[in-house]
């Protein structure tokens, strides 16, 4: 009988060690080492037929550079995030909070692919076949080419793949799949790593587009070793607030497209529906004529999104004022407050400052700086901005407003939604044709912007 061994694995990077460390030597993460007992079983290892390859090295000049064929999913927002569709033979990892809608999205995607004549195999390790059928009935995702299997054994899954020969494969979820020859529990670092490696080889050799669903930790990262994200071709995060009906699909890694795109969905009784104009959704409940409110024209990849920023500045009786923000970087907010104090003479040292990106959206580009500064100044002076003004621009430490990219796209989106005036960096006004139905005001400093916005 094989002798059991005890090893310690880092849940962040997969580092292995025979003893425990408080701090991982590989990635320097604290308290990330977990203990696993495994029995070493002699197997074929890399000599297994699935790992055999007869390909030889080629000169890069002789390799044909044909464009990768893509399969359109039938869901425009998902195609946008993936870079134009699913690439055959790719391995995609989808993560998200429990109940956010990962299984719903993939079941709708599976049904849309079957309408194009593709064969889909949906393997669920968490729900029975009857439960999956109930969801399919509710979503209207019934098709003769959609095969459903409730299985967690890797060997049985391989047999099903060999029998059905699908073009699209869904594993829900990777943490429930196990290999019998590995004695660790399902969901452990070893099991997740070995099963993902096996699915990767199946996807590449057979040309099956494969999607793995991954659980997330309480910090929001995908559970399992960090190397799991390095092994796959694309990593998608499905985000959203439980108190809102919309969901955001983001790509944090994509070997076949951009990682700046987002897909926006709205959850309803019949599943997820695409939101073609997210700006109208985020501005639908915006109050007019209220101090501290400002609309910013932000870019999410190639898509312009208009979002409302809300600021509240109130006097405090404590020696250290509070600085809280939701939806943007806290350090960026502190920097803009310091610029307002130093360059604009606003005494904010005895004021609490709260900033919220309405709708629960997360903005991380520098172009939102000017709108943040105007919303904070508006609340501090108790003067409201004009209801039909839009702002964007980067703020420097000396109080200047720097130019940003895609100014024309931002202005056209504002004009399409009925806004009448755009306050933007003066340096971004050159090189493109200005629309006639919207007034464009260029500013070079924060003082100029405040003089126009709060006149």
C-alpha positions as CSV (number, residue, x, y, z in Angstrom):
1,X,0.0,0.0,0.0
2,X,1.2,3.5,-0.9
3,X,2.4,5.6,2.0
4,X,0.3,8.7,2.7
5,X,2.1,12.0,2.6
6,X,1.2,15.3,4.1
7,X,1.9,18.5,2.1
8,X,1.1,22.1,2.5
9,X,-0.2,24.1,-0.5
10,X,-0.6,27.8,-1.0
11,X,-4.2,28.6,-2.1
12,X,-3.0,31.7,-3.9
13,X,-0.1,30.5,-6.1
14,X,-0.1,26.7,-5.6
15,X,3.3,26.6,-3.9
16,X,4.1,23.2,-2.3
17,X,6.0,22.6,0.9
18,X,6.5,19.7,3.3
19,X,6.0,22.0,6.2
20,X,3.7,24.9,7.1
21,X,4.6,28.6,6.6
22,X,2.8,31.5,8.0
23,X,3.9,33.5,4.9
24,X,4.1,31.8,1.5
25,X,7.6,31.8,0.1
26,X,6.3,31.9,-3.4
27,X,3.8,34.8,-3.5
28,X,4.4,36.3,0.0
29,X,0.7,35.9,1.0
30,X,-0.1,35.4,4.7
31,X,-2.1,32.5,6.1
32,X,-2.6,30.9,2.6
33,X,-1.0,27.5,3.3
34,X,-3.5,24.6,3.7
35,X,-2.7,21.0,4.7
36,X,-3.5,18.1,2.4
37,X,-2.9,14.4,2.9
38,X,-2.5,12.5,-0.3
39,X,-1.5,9.0,-1.2
40,X,1.0,8.7,-4.1
41,X,-0.4,6.3,-6.6
42,X,1.8,5.2,-9.5
43,X,0.0,6.2,-12.8
44,X,1.0,6.7,-16.4
45,X,1.5,10.4,-15.7
46,X,2.7,12.3,-18.7
47,X,3.0,9.0,-20.6
48,X,-0.8,8.8,-20.8
49,X,-2.2,8.8,-24.3
50,X,-4.0,12.2,-23.7
51,X,-0.6,13.9,-23.2
52,X,1.1,12.4,-26.2
53,X,1.8,14.8,-29.1
54,X,3.7,14.2,-32.3
55,X,4.0,17.9,-33.3
56,X,7.5,19.2,-34.1
57,X,9.0,22.6,-33.7
58,X,8.4,25.0,-36.6
59,X,10.0,28.3,-37.7
60,X,7.6,31.1,-36.7
61,X,7.9,32.4,-40.3
62,X,6.4,29.2,-41.7
63,X,3.4,29.2,-39.4
64,X,0.2,30.4,-41.1
65,X,-1.3,33.4,-39.4
66,X,-5.0,32.8,-40.3
67,X,-7.5,34.5,-38.1
68,X,-8.9,32.4,-35.3
69,X,-12.4,31.1,-36.2
70,X,-15.0,32.1,-33.7
71,X,-18.4,30.8,-32.7
72,X,-21.0,33.5,-32.1
73,X,-22.9,32.7,-28.9
74,X,-26.1,34.4,-29.9
75,X,-25.7,36.8,-26.9
76,X,-24.2,40.1,-28.0
77,X,-22.9,41.1,-24.6
78,X,-21.0,37.8,-24.1
79,X,-19.6,38.1,-27.6
80,X,-18.3,41.6,-26.8
81,X,-16.5,40.4,-23.6
82,X,-15.0,37.4,-25.3
83,X,-13.6,39.5,-28.2
84,X,-16.1,38.5,-30.9
85,X,-17.2,35.0,-29.9
86,X,-15.9,31.7,-28.5
87,X,-12.8,30.3,-30.0
88,X,-13.0,26.5,-30.6
89,X,-10.5,24.7,-28.3
90,X,-10.4,27.5,-25.8
91,X,-10.7,27.1,-22.1
92,X,-12.7,29.8,-20.3
93,X,-13.1,30.2,-16.5
94,X,-16.2,32.0,-15.2
95,X,-16.3,33.1,-11.5
96,X,-18.8,35.0,-9.5
97,X,-20.7,35.1,-6.1
98,X,-23.2,32.4,-5.3
99,X,-26.6,33.0,-6.9
100,X,-25.3,35.8,-9.2
101,X,-26.4,34.0,-12.3
102,X,-23.5,32.0,-13.7
103,X,-25.4,28.9,-14.4
104,X,-28.3,30.9,-15.9
105,X,-25.9,32.7,-18.3
106,X,-24.2,29.4,-19.4
107,X,-27.5,27.6,-19.8
108,X,-28.9,30.4,-22.0
109,X,-25.6,30.4,-23.9
110,X,-25.8,26.6,-24.4
111,X,-29.3,26.9,-25.8
112,X,-28.3,29.7,-28.1
113,X,-25.5,27.6,-29.5
114,X,-27.8,24.6,-30.1
115,X,-30.0,26.8,-32.3
116,X,-27.0,27.2,-34.6
117,X,-26.7,23.4,-35.0
118,X,-23.9,22.9,-32.4
119,X,-24.0,20.0,-29.9
120,X,-23.6,21.1,-26.3
121,X,-22.8,19.0,-23.2
122,X,-23.7,20.6,-19.8
123,X,-22.2,18.8,-16.9
124,X,-23.5,19.8,-13.4
125,X,-21.8,18.6,-10.3
126,X,-24.0,20.7,-7.9
127,X,-27.5,20.2,-9.3
128,X,-29.4,17.1,-10.4
129,X,-30.6,16.6,-13.9
130,X,-34.2,17.4,-12.8
131,X,-33.1,20.7,-11.2
132,X,-31.3,21.7,-14.4
133,X,-34.4,20.8,-16.4
134,X,-36.6,23.0,-14.2
135,X,-34.3,26.0,-14.9
136,X,-34.3,25.2,-18.6
137,X,-38.1,25.2,-18.6
138,X,-38.2,28.6,-16.9
139,X,-35.6,30.0,-19.3
140,X,-37.1,28.4,-22.4
141,X,-33.8,26.7,-23.0
142,X,-35.0,23.3,-24.3
143,X,-33.3,21.7,-27.3
144,X,-32.6,18.2,-28.5
145,X,-28.9,19.0,-29.0
146,X,-28.5,20.1,-25.4
147,X,-27.3,17.2,-23.3
148,X,-27.3,17.4,-19.5
149,X,-25.3,15.1,-17.1
150,X,-24.9,15.1,-13.4
151,X,-21.4,13.8,-12.7
152,X,-18.3,14.6,-10.8
153,X,-16.0,11.7,-11.6
154,X,-13.4,12.8,-14.2
155,X,-13.3,9.4,-15.8
156,X,-17.1,9.3,-16.3
157,X,-17.0,12.8,-17.7
158,X,-14.4,11.7,-20.3
159,X,-16.5,8.8,-21.3
160,X,-19.5,11.1,-21.8
161,X,-17.4,13.5,-23.9
162,X,-16.2,10.6,-26.0
163,X,-19.8,9.3,-26.5
164,X,-21.5,12.6,-27.3
165,X,-18.7,14.5,-29.1
166,X,-19.8,18.0,-28.2
167,X,-18.6,21.2,-29.7
168,X,-19.3,23.2,-26.5
169,X,-18.7,21.9,-23.0
170,X,-19.8,23.4,-19.7
171,X,-18.4,22.2,-16.3
172,X,-20.4,23.5,-13.4
173,X,-18.3,23.6,-11.3
174,X,-14.6,22.7,-11.4
175,X,-14.5,22.5,-7.6
176,X,-16.8,19.5,-7.6
177,X,-14.9,17.4,-10.1
178,X,-12.4,14.8,-8.9
179,X,-9.9,12.3,-10.2
180,X,-10.1,8.9,-8.5
181,X,-6.4,8.3,-8.6
182,X,-5.8,11.6,-6.6
183,X,-6.9,10.9,-3.0
184,X,-7.4,14.6,-2.0
185,X,-11.0,15.8,-1.4
186,X,-12.8,17.4,-4.3
187,X,-12.1,21.1,-4.4
188,X,-8.7,20.8,-2.9
189,X,-5.7,22.4,-4.6
190,X,-4.4,19.2,-6.1
191,X,-7.8,18.1,-7.4
192,X,-8.6,21.5,-9.0
193,X,-5.1,21.7,-10.6
194,X,-5.2,18.1,-12.0
195,X,-8.7,18.3,-13.3
196,X,-8.1,21.6,-14.9
197,X,-5.0,20.3,-16.6
198,X,-7.1,17.3,-18.0
199,X,-9.8,19.6,-19.3
200,X,-7.2,21.8,-20.9
201,X,-5.7,18.9,-22.8
202,X,-9.2,17.7,-23.9
203,X,-10.1,21.2,-25.1
204,X,-6.9,21.7,-27.1
205,X,-6.7,18.2,-28.6
206,X,-10.3,17.8,-29.5
207,X,-11.0,21.4,-30.3
208,X,-13.9,21.7,-27.8
209,X,-14.7,25.1,-26.5
210,X,-14.9,24.5,-22.7
211,X,-16.2,26.7,-19.9
212,X,-15.4,26.0,-16.3
213,X,-17.4,27.6,-13.5
214,X,-15.3,28.5,-10.5
215,X,-16.4,29.3,-6.9
216,X,-15.1,32.5,-5.4
217,X,-13.7,33.1,-1.9
218,X,-15.0,35.7,0.5
219,X,-12.5,38.2,-0.9
220,X,-14.0,37.8,-4.3
221,X,-11.1,35.8,-5.9
222,X,-11.7,32.4,-7.6
223,X,-11.2,29.6,-5.1
224,X,-8.3,27.2,-5.7
225,X,-4.7,27.8,-6.7
226,X,-3.8,31.1,-8.4
227,X,-2.2,29.1,-11.2
228,X,-5.7,28.1,-12.2
229,X,-6.2,31.5,-13.8
230,X,-2.8,31.1,-15.6
231,X,-3.8,27.8,-17.2
232,X,-7.0,28.9,-18.9
233,X,-7.3,31.2,-21.9
234,X,-9.9,33.5,-20.6
235,X,-11.0,34.5,-17.1
236,X,-14.5,36.1,-16.7
237,X,-16.0,37.6,-13.5
238,X,-19.7,37.9,-13.2
239,X,-20.4,40.7,-10.8
240,X,-23.5,42.5,-9.4
241,X,-25.2,43.8,-6.3
242,X,-27.9,41.6,-4.8
243,X,-30.1,44.7,-4.4
244,X,-29.9,45.5,-8.1
245,X,-31.2,43.6,-11.1
246,X,-28.3,44.2,-13.4
247,X,-25.1,42.1,-13.7
248,X,-21.7,43.0,-15.1
249,X,-19.5,40.5,-17.0
250,X,-15.8,41.5,-17.0
251,X,-12.8,39.9,-18.6
252,X,-9.7,40.0,-16.4
253,X,-7.7,37.8,-18.8
254,X,-8.3,37.1,-22.5
255,X,-5.8,35.6,-24.9
256,X,-8.2,36.2,-27.8
257,X,-9.4,39.7,-27.2
258,X,-9.3,42.8,-25.0
259,X,-9.7,42.8,-21.2
260,X,-11.3,46.3,-21.1
261,X,-14.7,45.3,-22.3
262,X,-17.8,44.7,-20.1
263,X,-21.1,43.0,-20.8
264,X,-24.2,44.3,-19.0
265,X,-27.2,42.1,-18.3
266,X,-30.5,42.5,-16.4
267,X,-31.9,39.7,-14.3
268,X,-35.6,39.0,-14.8
269,X,-38.1,36.2,-14.4
270,X,-37.1,34.7,-17.8
271,X,-33.4,34.9,-17.1
272,X,-30.7,37.4,-18.2
273,X,-31.5,39.9,-20.8
274,X,-28.9,42.2,-22.5
275,X,-28.8,45.9,-21.7
276,X,-27.9,47.6,-25.0
277,X,-27.8,51.1,-23.6
278,X,-26.4,51.0,-20.0
279,X,-26.3,54.8,-19.6
280,X,-30.1,55.0,-19.6
281,X,-30.2,52.3,-16.9
282,X,-27.7,54.0,-14.6
283,X,-29.3,57.5,-15.0
284,X,-32.9,56.4,-14.8
285,X,-33.3,57.5,-11.1
286,X,-31.0,60.5,-11.1
287,X,-32.4,63.5,-9.1
288,X,-32.3,66.9,-10.8
289,X,-31.1,70.1,-9.1
290,X,-29.5,68.4,-6.1
291,X,-26.1,69.6,-4.8
292,X,-23.4,67.0,-4.9
293,X,-24.7,65.2,-8.0
294,X,-22.6,65.1,-11.3
295,X,-22.7,62.9,-14.4
296,X,-19.5,61.5,-15.7
297,X,-18.8,60.1,-19.2
298,X,-16.7,57.0,-18.6
299,X,-15.3,54.4,-20.9
300,X,-15.5,50.7,-20.3
301,X,-13.4,49.3,-23.1
302,X,-14.8,50.7,-26.3
303,X,-18.2,51.4,-24.8
304,X,-19.1,54.8,-23.4
305,X,-21.1,54.7,-20.1
306,X,-22.7,57.7,-18.4
307,X,-22.9,57.3,-14.7
308,X,-24.0,59.6,-11.8
309,X,-21.6,60.4,-9.0
310,X,-23.0,61.5,-5.7
311,X,-21.0,63.3,-3.1
312,X,-21.9,64.4,0.5
313,X,-19.7,66.7,2.5
314,X,-20.8,67.4,6.1
315,X,-19.2,68.9,9.1
316,X,-17.7,66.6,11.7
317,X,-17.0,67.0,15.4
318,X,-14.2,64.4,15.4
319,X,-10.5,65.3,15.1
320,X,-10.1,63.0,12.1
321,X,-12.7,63.4,9.3
322,X,-14.1,60.4,7.5
323,X,-13.3,59.7,3.9
324,X,-15.6,57.0,2.4
325,X,-16.3,56.1,-1.2
326,X,-18.1,53.3,-3.1
327,X,-17.3,52.4,-6.7
328,X,-13.9,54.0,-7.1
329,X,-10.4,54.0,-5.6
330,X,-10.3,55.5,-2.1
331,X,-6.8,56.8,-2.6
332,X,-7.9,58.7,-5.7
333,X,-10.7,60.4,-3.8
334,X,-8.2,61.5,-1.1
335,X,-5.9,62.9,-3.8
336,X,-8.7,65.0,-5.3
337,X,-9.8,66.3,-1.9
338,X,-6.2,67.4,-1.3
339,X,-6.1,69.2,-4.7
340,X,-9.3,71.1,-3.8
341,X,-7.9,72.1,-0.4
342,X,-4.5,73.3,-1.8
343,X,-5.4,74.8,-5.2
344,X,-9.0,75.9,-4.6
345,X,-8.8,77.0,-1.0
346,X,-11.6,74.8,0.2
347,X,-11.3,74.0,4.0
348,X,-12.2,70.3,4.0
349,X,-10.2,69.3,7.1
350,X,-13.2,69.5,9.4
351,X,-15.6,67.9,6.9
352,X,-16.6,64.3,6.4
353,X,-16.7,63.3,2.7
354,X,-18.7,60.5,1.2
355,X,-18.7,59.6,-2.5
356,X,-20.9,57.0,-4.2
357,X,-21.1,55.8,-7.8
358,X,-24.8,55.4,-8.3
359,X,-26.0,52.0,-9.3
360,X,-23.1,50.1,-7.8
361,X,-20.9,50.5,-10.8
362,X,-17.1,50.4,-10.3
363,X,-15.1,53.1,-12.2
364,X,-11.3,53.0,-12.3
365,X,-10.2,55.3,-15.1
366,X,-8.6,58.7,-14.4
367,X,-11.2,60.5,-16.6
368,X,-13.7,60.5,-13.7
369,X,-11.4,62.9,-11.7
370,X,-13.1,66.1,-12.9
371,X,-16.6,64.8,-12.1
372,X,-15.4,63.7,-8.6
373,X,-14.0,67.2,-7.9
374,X,-17.1,69.0,-9.1
375,X,-19.5,66.8,-7.1
376,X,-17.4,67.3,-3.9
377,X,-17.2,71.0,-4.5
378,X,-21.0,71.1,-5.3
379,X,-21.9,69.5,-2.0
380,X,-19.4,71.6,0.0
381,X,-20.7,74.9,-1.4
382,X,-24.3,73.6,-1.5
383,X,-24.7,74.6,-5.2
384,X,-26.2,72.2,-7.6
385,X,-24.8,71.6,-11.1
386,X,-26.9,72.0,-14.2
387,X,-29.1,69.0,-14.8
388,X,-27.9,68.5,-18.3
389,X,-24.2,68.9,-17.8
390,X,-21.6,66.1,-18.3
391,X,-18.0,66.1,-17.1
392,X,-14.9,64.1,-17.8
393,X,-11.1,64.8,-17.5
394,X,-8.1,63.8,-15.4
395,X,-7.0,66.1,-12.6
396,X,-3.3,66.6,-11.8
397,X,-1.7,67.5,-8.5
398,X,-1.2,71.1,-9.6
399,X,-4.9,71.6,-10.3
400,X,-4.7,71.2,-14.1
401,X,-7.2,69.2,-16.2
402,X,-5.4,66.7,-18.4
403,X,-6.7,65.3,-21.7
404,X,-8.2,61.8,-22.0
405,X,-8.8,59.4,-24.8
406,X,-11.9,58.8,-26.8
407,X,-13.4,62.3,-26.2
408,X,-15.5,62.2,-29.3
409,X,-17.1,58.9,-28.3
410,X,-18.0,60.3,-24.8
411,X,-19.5,63.5,-26.3
412,X,-21.6,61.6,-28.8
413,X,-23.0,59.4,-26.1
414,X,-23.9,62.4,-24.0
415,X,-25.6,64.1,-27.0
416,X,-27.6,60.9,-27.8
417,X,-29.0,60.9,-24.2
418,X,-30.2,64.5,-24.5
419,X,-27.4,66.3,-22.5
420,X,-26.9,69.9,-23.6
421,X,-23.4,70.8,-22.3
422,X,-20.1,68.9,-21.9
423,X,-17.2,70.3,-19.7
424,X,-14.0,68.5,-20.7
425,X,-10.3,69.1,-21.0
426,X,-9.3,71.7,-23.5
427,X,-6.5,69.6,-24.9
428,X,-9.0,66.9,-25.9
429,X,-11.1,69.2,-28.1
430,X,-8.7,69.0,-31.1
431,X,-8.7,66.5,-34.0
432,X,-12.4,65.6,-34.3
433,X,-15.7,67.1,-35.5
434,X,-17.9,68.6,-32.7
435,X,-21.6,67.7,-32.8
436,X,-23.9,70.7,-33.4
437,X,-26.6,69.8,-30.9
438,X,-24.5,70.0,-27.7
439,X,-22.3,72.7,-26.3
440,X,-18.7,71.8,-25.6
441,X,-16.7,73.8,-23.1
442,X,-12.9,73.2,-22.7
443,X,-11.2,73.9,-19.4
444,X,-7.5,73.7,-18.5
445,X,-7.8,73.9,-14.7
446,X,-10.1,72.7,-12.0
447,X,-10.8,76.4,-11.1
448,X,-12.1,77.0,-14.7
449,X,-14.3,73.9,-14.5
450,X,-15.8,74.9,-11.1
451,X,-16.5,78.5,-12.4
452,X,-18.5,77.1,-15.4
453,X,-20.2,74.2,-13.6
454,X,-21.2,76.1,-10.4
455,X,-21.9,79.5,-11.8
